[in-house]
Amino acid sequence: MDVEIIIAVVAVVFFIVGIYINKKSLNSEPFPESEINFQKIEALELSSREYEVLTEIAKGLSNKEIGDKLFLSESTIKTHVSNLLVKLNAKRRTQAIQIAKEMHII
């Protein structure tokens, strides 16, 4: 009986810690609006659709997932990604995200 009580107390403690961590992570905003450099977005001549695709890439979505979310074909998403890579002077999607973060556009 004592062991069961100890296990129950440990489970409740882990449950409470899990809720605390989850609430803390939900409150943190991945892309704070106040730090986004909109002038740089305009200087790079990113279209609004390209910027949407860039933010979805930053969330880790694939081309198919982005297409489903934005109601576009996968080939259209590939075109937007290609344009983003050229405009950001990047070779890969991950490099494009890194450059965009350094420029404070996401």
C-alpha positions in Angstrom: 0.0 0.0 0.0 2.9 2.4 0.8 4.5 1.8 -2.5 1.3 2.5 -4.4 1.0 5.9 -2.6 4.6 6.8 -3.4 4.0 5.9 -7.1 0.8 8.0 -7.1 2.6 11.0 -5.6 5.4 10.8 -8.1 2.9 10.5 -11.0 1.0 13.6 -9.8 4.3 15.6 -9.5 5.3 14.6 -13.0 1.8 15.5 -14.3 2.0 19.0 -12.7 5.5 19.6 -14.1 4.4 18.5 -17.5 1.4 20.9 -17.5 3.7 23.8 -16.3 6.2 23.1 -19.1 3.5 22.8 -21.7 1.9 26.1 -20.7 5.3 27.8 -20.7 6.0 26.6 -24.2 2.6 27.6 -25.5 3.0 31.1 -24.2 6.3 31.6 -26.0 5.8 33.0 -29.5 8.1 31.4 -32.2 8.2 34.5 -34.4 7.7 37.6 -32.3 5.9 40.2 -34.5 7.8 43.2 -32.9 11.2 42.0 -34.1 10.2 41.3 -37.8 12.0 43.7 -40.2 9.3 44.5 -42.7 11.6 46.8 -44.6 14.0 43.9 -45.3 11.1 41.8 -46.6 10.3 44.6 -49.1 13.9 45.1 -50.0 14.2 41.4 -50.9 11.0 41.8 -52.9 9.3 38.8 -51.3 5.7 38.4 -52.3 3.2 37.8 -49.6 2.7 34.2 -50.8 6.5 33.6 -50.7 6.6 35.0 -47.2 3.8 32.7 -46.2 5.7 29.7 -47.6 8.8 30.8 -45.8 7.0 30.9 -42.5 5.6 27.5 -43.1 9.0 26.1 -44.0 10.3 27.5 -40.7 7.6 25.5 -39.0 9.1 22.4 -40.5 6.3 21.6 -43.0 7.0 19.8 -46.3 6.0 21.1 -49.7 2.9 18.9 -49.8 1.9 20.0 -46.3 2.4 23.7 -47.2 0.4 23.2 -50.4 -2.5 21.5 -48.5 -2.5 24.3 -45.9 -2.4 27.2 -48.4 -4.6 25.4 -51.0 -1.9 25.4 -53.6 -0.4 22.7 -55.7 2.9 21.1 -54.7 4.5 22.4 -57.9 3.5 25.9 -57.1 5.1 25.6 -53.6 8.2 24.3 -55.3 8.3 27.4 -57.4 7.9 29.6 -54.4 10.7 27.7 -52.6 13.0 28.1 -55.6 12.3 31.9 -55.7 12.9 32.1 -52.0 16.3 30.3 -52.3 17.3 32.7 -55.1 16.2 35.8 -53.2 17.8 34.8 -50.0 20.9 33.5 -51.7 20.6 30.1 -50.1 21.2 26.6 -51.4 18.9 24.7 -49.1 15.7 25.3 -47.2 17.5 25.1 -43.8 20.0 27.7 -45.0 17.1 29.9 -46.1 15.5 29.7 -42.7 18.9 30.5 -41.0 19.4 33.5 -43.3 15.8 34.7 -42.7 16.3 34.5 -39.0 19.6 36.5 -39.2 17.8 39.1 -41.2 14.9 39.2 -38.7 12.3 38.5 -41.3 10.9 35.5 -39.4 
